[in-house]
Amino acid sequence: MTQAQHIIVVDDEQPAREMVGDYLRMHGFSVSLCDGGASLRNTIAQQMPDLIVLDLNMPEEDGLSIIRHLKRRTSVPIIMLTATASAIDRVVGLELGADDYLAKPCELRELLARIRSVLRRSGAALPEARPAAGASAAPASARVRFGTKWLDHDARALRDDDGNEHPLTASEYGLLRVFAANPKRVLSRDRLLELANARDAEAFDRAIDLRIMRIRRKIEPDPARPSVIRTVRGGGYLFSPTGEASPLD
């Protein structure tokens, strides 16, 4: 029997976290409930979850600080729940590595859909997904060069030449996987969403340029002048494995 995917719900309001927890358990997930950053770290020390649902507005330690701490150490997917957080907080959260966000009070069915979408991008469904018609198959090599780093498909990790791992969010890995399978091809934003199995994730669409910017900071020799993942005006993005010039330049 397949083990249930483990989700941690972090919210300082007990009724809110219990309501979310009960709903997710009803849909087959294993759920742990935490009232803040300290209990979250204790829970993670015992078992790394498949995904974290995180309230941004908590009194002792805000959600952005928790995201920053987690993303320096793990690549666990995070969905932010925001009540009074400003648009700036949401953007900062995405820049720090969160994978999606939803306003509180949220519709539980929408939260469930977003959780399933993020898990598809980060979990076992990715290797089984069939490429869309006309798309290249996944690269045969377990490692693909991206500028200053290597993408390790087996570990779903980004590594430098010394073997040091640089954390990736689920959505960043999904995008890099698509680029690796489609080198030197211009991919529109719609095509990237389609190939990354993320067409149903509205927040992924809204933040795709931001995610590309974050990836560039990790792989480009000069992020201010990207040469590995380049913007094609009116077209989308193009991956040049070694940053060489192309006829589009």
Secondary structure, 3 states (H helix, E strand, C coil): CCCCCEEEEECCCHHHHHHHHHHHHHCCCEEEEECCHHHHHHHHHHCCCCEEEEECCCCCCCHHHHHHHHHCCCCCCEEEEECCCCHHHHHHHHHHCCCEEEECCCCHHHHHHHHHHHHHHHCCHHHHCCCCCCCCCCCCCCEEEECCEEEECCCCEEECCCCCEECCCHHHHHHHHHHHHCCCCEECHHHHHHHCCCCCCHHHHHCHHHHHHHHHHHHCCCCCCCCCEEEECCCEEEECCCCCCCCCC
